[in-house]
Amino acid sequence: MAKFGKKKKGLPAVNTAALPDIVFMLLFFFMVTTTMRETDLRIENPRLPSATEIKKLEDKSLVSTIYVGKSKDPNRDGVGYNKIQLNDKIASADQVPAFIFSKRDKLAEAMHPFMTTSIKADKESNVGTMTDIRLKLRDVNALKISYSTQKGSGN
């Protein structure tokens, strides 16, 4: 006599019909939310001075960055550590006010007092260049200045 028993069935297959929709939604999400780097550095990556007391900037959209350092292409831009980069071009300290005004034009007028100018200067840069930049920033009433540093011993 044959035994009657329940046949064991395997687990049902996972339905993958919605998988392409999920993948394309994730792809679209990351394409929309990702921001690309706005400027290409024409100066060498600045070797930032070290400091013991540092603070991160809160709102990056209100920060205008000025790079000071050695040019990557000394044949085109000249030799020395005193090159100033505003957006994607090497500039002089006299062009800093126009740079600040162009950044202010993109912001609402109520946000102008909260705008910060960040200076990323190589530790070999000339103090005279930094002073020229600060004087030009003072002329256009851009008084919130942040100096970028790296965390270290402060030497």
VOMI-822612 format. One record per atom (N, C-alpha, C): atom name; x, y, z. Coordinates in Angstrom, 1 decimal. Layout:
! VOMI-822612
CA/X/Y/Z
...
! end
This chain:
! VOMI-822612
N/0.8/-1.2/0.0
CA/0.0/0.0/0.0
C/0.9/1.2/0.0
N/0.6/2.2/-0.8
CA/1.4/3.4/-1.0
C/1.0/4.4/0.1
N/2.0/5.1/0.5
CA/1.7/6.1/1.5
C/1.3/7.4/0.8
N/0.3/8.0/1.3
CA/-0.1/9.3/0.8
C/0.4/10.4/1.7
N/1.1/11.3/1.2
CA/1.7/12.4/2.0
C/1.7/13.7/1.2
N/1.9/14.7/1.9
CA/2.0/16.0/1.2
C/3.3/16.1/0.5
N/3.2/16.5/-0.7
CA/4.5/16.8/-1.5
C/5.1/18.1/-1.0
N/6.3/18.1/-0.8
CA/7.0/19.4/-0.4
C/7.2/20.2/-1.6
N/6.7/21.4/-1.5
CA/6.9/22.4/-2.6
C/7.9/23.4/-2.2
N/8.7/23.8/-3.2
CA/9.8/24.8/-2.9
C/9.1/26.2/-2.8
N/10.0/27.1/-2.4
CA/9.5/28.5/-2.2
C/9.1/29.0/-3.6
N/8.1/29.9/-3.7
CA/7.8/30.5/-5.0
C/8.9/31.4/-5.4
N/9.0/31.6/-6.7
CA/10.1/32.5/-7.3
C/9.7/34.0/-6.9
N/10.8/34.8/-6.7
CA/10.6/36.2/-6.4
C/10.2/36.9/-7.6
N/9.2/37.7/-7.5
CA/8.7/38.5/-8.6
C/9.6/39.7/-8.8
N/10.3/39.7/-10.0
CA/11.2/40.8/-10.3
C/10.7/41.8/-11.3
N/9.4/41.8/-11.5
CA/8.8/42.7/-12.5
C/9.0/44.2/-12.2
N/9.0/44.5/-10.9
CA/9.1/45.9/-10.5
C/10.6/46.4/-10.4
N/11.5/45.4/-10.5
CA/12.9/45.8/-10.3
C/13.4/46.8/-11.2
N/13.2/46.8/-12.5
CA/13.7/47.9/-13.4
C/13.1/49.2/-13.0
N/11.8/49.3/-12.6
CA/11.3/50.6/-12.2
C/12.0/51.1/-11.0
N/12.3/50.3/-10.0
CA/13.1/50.7/-8.8
C/14.5/51.2/-9.2
N/15.1/50.5/-10.1
CA/16.5/50.9/-10.5
C/16.5/52.2/-11.2
N/15.5/52.5/-12.1
CA/15.5/53.7/-12.8
C/15.0/54.9/-11.9
N/14.2/54.6/-10.9
CA/13.9/55.7/-9.9
C/15.1/56.1/-9.1
N/15.9/55.1/-8.7
CA/17.1/55.4/-7.9
C/18.1/56.2/-8.8
N/18.3/55.7/-10.0
CA/19.2/56.4/-11.0
C/18.7/57.9/-11.2
N/17.4/58.1/-11.4
CA/16.9/59.4/-11.6
C/17.1/60.3/-10.4
N/16.9/59.7/-9.2
CA/17.0/60.4/-7.9
C/18.5/60.9/-7.8
N/19.5/60.1/-8.0
CA/20.9/60.5/-7.9
C/21.3/61.4/-8.9
N/20.7/61.3/-10.1
CA/21.1/62.3/-11.2
C/20.6/63.7/-10.8
N/19.4/63.8/-10.2
CA/18.8/65.1/-9.9
C/19.5/65.7/-8.7
N/19.8/64.9/-7.7
CA/20.4/65.5/-6.4
C/21.9/65.7/-6.4
N/22.6/65.1/-7.3
CA/24.1/65.2/-7.3
C/24.5/66.6/-7.9
N/25.4/67.2/-7.3
CA/25.9/68.5/-7.8
C/27.3/68.2/-8.3
N/27.7/68.9/-9.4
CA/29.0/68.7/-10.0
C/29.9/69.8/-9.4
N/31.1/69.6/-9.5
CA/32.1/70.6/-9.0
C/32.0/71.9/-9.9
N/31.9/73.0/-9.4
CA/31.6/74.2/-10.1
C/32.9/74.8/-10.8
N/34.0/74.7/-10.1
CA/35.2/75.3/-10.7
C/36.3/74.2/-10.8
N/37.2/74.4/-11.8
CA/38.3/73.6/-12.0
C/39.5/74.3/-11.4
N/40.3/73.7/-10.6
CA/41.5/74.4/-10.0
C/42.5/74.7/-11.1
N/42.9/75.9/-11.2
CA/44.0/76.3/-12.1
C/45.3/76.5/-11.3
N/45.1/76.5/-10.0
CA/46.3/76.5/-9.1
C/46.5/75.1/-8.5
N/47.7/74.8/-8.0
CA/47.9/73.5/-7.4
C/47.1/73.5/-6.1
N/46.7/72.2/-5.8
CA/45.9/72.1/-4.5
C/46.7/72.7/-3.4
N/46.0/73.7/-2.8
CA/46.7/74.4/-1.7
C/47.1/73.5/-0.5
N/48.3/73.6/-0.1
CA/48.7/73.0/1.2
C/48.3/73.9/2.3
N/47.2/73.6/2.9
CA/46.6/74.5/3.9
C/47.4/74.5/5.2
N/47.5/75.7/5.8
CA/48.2/75.8/7.1
C/47.4/75.0/8.1
N/48.0/74.6/9.2
CA/47.3/73.8/10.2
C/46.9/74.7/11.4
N/45.8/74.3/12.0
CA/45.3/75.1/13.2
C/44.7/74.2/14.2
N/44.6/74.7/15.4
CA/44.0/73.8/16.5
C/42.5/74.1/16.7
N/42.1/75.3/16.5
CA/40.7/75.6/16.7
C/40.0/75.9/15.3
N/39.3/74.9/14.8
CA/38.6/75.1/13.5
C/37.1/74.9/13.7
N/36.4/75.4/12.7
CA/34.9/75.3/12.7
C/34.5/75.2/11.3
N/33.5/74.3/11.0
CA/33.0/74.1/9.7
C/32.0/75.2/9.4
N/31.9/75.6/8.1
CA/31.0/76.6/7.6
C/29.6/75.9/7.5
N/28.6/76.6/7.9
CA/27.2/76.1/8.0
C/26.6/75.9/6.6
N/26.4/77.0/5.9
CA/25.6/77.0/4.7
C/26.6/77.2/3.5
N/26.9/76.2/2.7
CA/27.9/76.2/1.6
C/27.4/77.1/0.5
N/26.0/77.3/0.4
CA/25.5/78.1/-0.7
C/25.8/79.6/-0.5
N/26.1/80.0/0.7
CA/26.4/81.4/1.0
C/27.9/81.6/1.0
N/28.7/80.7/0.5
CA/30.2/80.8/0.6
C/30.8/81.0/-0.8
N/31.6/82.1/-0.9
CA/32.4/82.3/-2.1
C/33.8/82.0/-1.8
N/34.4/81.2/-2.7
CA/35.8/80.7/-2.4
C/36.8/81.4/-3.3
N/37.9/81.9/-2.7
CA/39.0/82.5/-3.4
C/40.2/81.6/-3.1
N/40.8/81.1/-4.2
CA/42.0/80.3/-4.1
C/43.3/81.1/-4.3
N/44.3/80.9/-3.5
CA/45.5/81.6/-3.6
C/46.6/80.5/-3.5
N/47.5/80.5/-4.5
CA/48.6/79.5/-4.5
C/49.4/79.6/-5.8
N/50.1/78.5/-6.0
CA/51.0/78.4/-7.2
C/50.2/77.9/-8.4
N/50.5/78.5/-9.5
CA/49.8/78.1/-10.8
C/50.2/76.7/-11.2
N/49.2/76.0/-11.8
CA/49.5/74.7/-12.4
C/50.3/74.8/-13.7
N/50.0/75.9/-14.4
CA/50.7/76.1/-15.7
C/51.5/77.4/-15.6
N/52.7/77.4/-15.2
CA/53.5/78.6/-15.0
C/53.8/79.3/-16.3
N/53.8/78.6/-17.5
CA/54.0/79.2/-18.8
C/52.9/80.2/-19.1
N/51.7/79.8/-18.7
CA/50.5/80.7/-19.1
C/50.3/81.8/-18.0
N/50.4/81.4/-16.8
CA/50.0/82.3/-15.7
C/51.1/82.9/-14.9
N/52.4/82.5/-15.2
CA/53.5/83.1/-14.5
C/53.9/82.2/-13.3
N/55.1/82.5/-12.8
CA/55.7/81.7/-11.7
C/55.4/82.4/-10.4
N/55.3/81.6/-9.3
CA/55.1/82.2/-8.0
C/53.9/81.6/-7.3
N/53.9/81.9/-6.0
CA/52.8/81.4/-5.1
C/51.7/82.4/-5.0
N/51.7/83.5/-5.7
CA/50.8/84.6/-5.4
C/49.7/84.7/-6.5
N/49.3/83.6/-7.0
CA/48.2/83.6/-8.0
C/46.9/83.5/-7.3
N/45.9/84.3/-7.8
CA/44.6/84.3/-7.2
C/43.6/83.7/-8.3
N/42.8/82.7/-7.8
CA/41.8/82.1/-8.7
C/40.4/82.5/-8.3
N/39.7/83.1/-9.2
CA/38.3/83.5/-9.0
C/37.5/82.7/-10.0
N/36.6/81.9/-9.6
CA/35.9/81.0/-10.5
C/36.9/80.1/-11.3
N/36.9/80.1/-12.6
CA/37.8/79.3/-13.4
C/39.0/80.0/-14.0
N/39.3/81.2/-13.5
CA/40.4/81.9/-14.1
C/41.3/82.5/-13.1
N/42.6/82.7/-13.5
CA/43.5/83.4/-12.7
C/43.2/84.9/-12.8
N/43.2/85.6/-11.7
CA/42.8/87.0/-11.6
C/43.8/87.8/-10.8
N/43.6/89.0/-10.7
CA/44.3/89.9/-9.8
C/43.4/90.3/-8.6
N/44.0/90.9/-7.6
CA/43.3/91.4/-6.5
C/42.3/92.5/-6.9
N/42.5/93.2/-7.9
CA/41.6/94.2/-8.4
C/40.3/93.7/-8.9
N/40.3/92.4/-9.3
CA/39.1/91.8/-9.8
C/38.2/91.1/-8.7
N/38.7/91.1/-7.5
CA/37.9/90.5/-6.4
C/36.5/91.2/-6.2
N/36.4/92.6/-6.2
CA/35.1/93.2/-6.0
C/34.1/92.8/-7.1
N/34.5/92.7/-8.3
CA/33.6/92.2/-9.3
C/33.1/90.8/-9.1
N/34.0/89.9/-8.6
CA/33.7/88.5/-8.2
C/32.6/88.5/-7.1
N/32.8/89.3/-6.1
CA/31.9/89.4/-5.0
C/30.5/89.9/-5.4
N/30.5/91.0/-6.3
CA/29.3/91.5/-6.7
C/28.5/90.5/-7.6
N/29.2/89.7/-8.4
CA/28.5/88.7/-9.2
C/27.9/87.6/-8.3
N/28.6/87.2/-7.2
CA/28.0/86.3/-6.3
C/26.8/86.8/-5.5
N/26.9/88.1/-5.2
CA/25.8/88.8/-4.5
C/24.5/88.9/-5.4
N/24.7/89.1/-6.7
CA/23.6/89.2/-7.6
C/22.8/87.9/-7.6
N/23.4/86.8/-7.4
CA/22.7/85.5/-7.4
C/21.9/85.2/-6.1
N/22.1/86.0/-5.1
CA/21.5/85.8/-3.8
C/20.4/86.8/-3.6
N/19.4/86.4/-2.7
CA/18.4/87.4/-2.3
C/19.0/88.5/-1.5
N/18.5/89.7/-1.5
CA/19.1/90.8/-0.8
C/19.1/90.5/0.7
N/18.2/89.8/1.3
CA/18.1/89.5/2.7
C/19.3/88.6/3.1
N/19.9/87.9/2.2
CA/20.9/86.9/2.5
C/22.3/87.5/2.4
N/22.4/88.8/1.9
CA/23.7/89.4/1.7
C/24.6/89.5/3.0
N/24.0/89.8/4.1
CA/24.8/89.9/5.4
C/25.3/88.6/5.8
N/24.7/87.5/5.4
CA/25.2/86.1/5.8
C/26.2/85.5/4.8
N/26.5/86.2/3.8
CA/27.5/85.7/2.8
C/28.9/85.7/3.4
N/29.6/84.6/3.2
CA/31.0/84.5/3.7
C/31.9/84.3/2.5
N/33.1/84.9/2.6
CA/34.2/84.7/1.7
C/35.2/83.8/2.3
N/35.4/82.6/1.6
CA/36.4/81.7/2.1
C/37.7/81.8/1.3
N/38.8/82.0/2.0
CA/40.1/82.1/1.3
C/40.9/80.8/1.6
N/41.1/80.1/0.5
CA/41.9/78.8/0.6
C/43.3/79.2/0.0
N/44.2/79.5/0.9
CA/45.6/79.9/0.5
C/46.6/78.9/0.9
N/47.5/78.7/0.0
CA/48.7/77.8/0.3
C/49.5/78.4/1.4
N/50.1/77.6/2.2
CA/50.9/78.2/3.3
C/52.2/78.9/2.9
N/52.5/78.7/1.6
CA/53.7/79.4/1.1
C/53.3/80.7/0.4
N/52.0/81.1/0.4
CA/51.6/82.3/-0.2
C/52.1/83.5/0.5
N/52.2/84.6/-0.2
CA/52.7/85.9/0.3
C/51.6/86.5/1.1
N/51.9/87.1/2.3
CA/51.0/87.8/3.1
C/50.5/89.0/2.5
N/51.3/89.7/1.6
CA/50.9/90.9/0.9
C/49.7/90.6/0.0
N/49.7/89.4/-0.7
CA/48.6/89.1/-1.5
C/47.3/88.9/-0.7
N/47.5/88.3/0.5
CA/46.3/88.1/1.4
C/45.8/89.5/1.8
N/46.7/90.4/2.1
CA/46.3/91.7/2.6
C/45.6/92.5/1.4
N/46.1/92.4/0.2
CA/45.4/93.0/-0.9
C/44.0/92.5/-1.1
N/43.8/91.2/-0.9
CA/42.5/90.6/-1.1
C/41.6/91.1/0.0
N/42.1/91.1/1.3
CA/41.3/91.6/2.4
C/40.9/93.1/2.2
N/41.8/93.9/1.7
CA/41.4/95.3/1.5
C/40.3/95.5/0.4
N/40.4/94.7/-0.6
CA/39.4/94.7/-1.7
C/38.1/94.2/-1.2
N/38.1/93.2/-0.3
CA/36.9/92.7/0.3
C/36.2/93.8/1.2
N/37.1/94.5/1.9
CA/36.6/95.5/2.8
C/36.0/96.7/2.0
N/36.5/97.0/0.8
CA/36.0/98.0/0.0
C/34.5/97.7/-0.5
N/34.2/96.4/-0.7
CA/32.9/96.1/-1.1
C/32.0/95.6/0.0
N/32.4/95.8/1.3
CA/31.7/95.5/2.5
C/31.4/94.0/2.6
N/32.4/93.2/2.2
CA/32.3/91.7/2.4
C/33.2/91.4/3.6
N/32.7/91.6/4.8
CA/33.5/91.5/6.0
C/33.6/90.2/6.7
N/32.7/89.2/6.3
CA/32.8/87.9/6.8
C/33.8/87.1/6.0
N/35.0/86.8/6.6
CA/36.0/86.1/5.9
C/36.4/84.9/6.7
N/36.5/83.8/6.0
CA/36.9/82.5/6.6
C/38.2/82.0/5.9
N/39.2/81.7/6.7
CA/40.5/81.1/6.2
C/40.4/79.6/6.3
N/40.6/78.9/5.2
CA/40.5/77.5/5.3
C/41.8/76.9/5.8
N/41.7/76.0/6.7
CA/42.9/75.4/7.4
C/42.7/73.9/7.5
N/43.7/73.1/7.9
CA/43.5/71.7/8.2
C/43.8/71.6/9.7
N/43.1/70.6/10.3
CA/43.3/70.3/11.7
C/44.7/69.8/11.9
N/45.4/70.4/12.9
CA/46.8/70.0/13.2
C/47.2/70.6/14.5
N/48.5/70.7/14.6
CA/49.1/71.1/15.9
C/49.3/72.7/15.9
N/49.0/73.3/14.8
CA/49.2/74.8/14.7
C/50.6/75.3/14.5
N/51.5/74.4/14.1
CA/52.9/74.8/13.8
C/53.0/75.3/12.4
! end
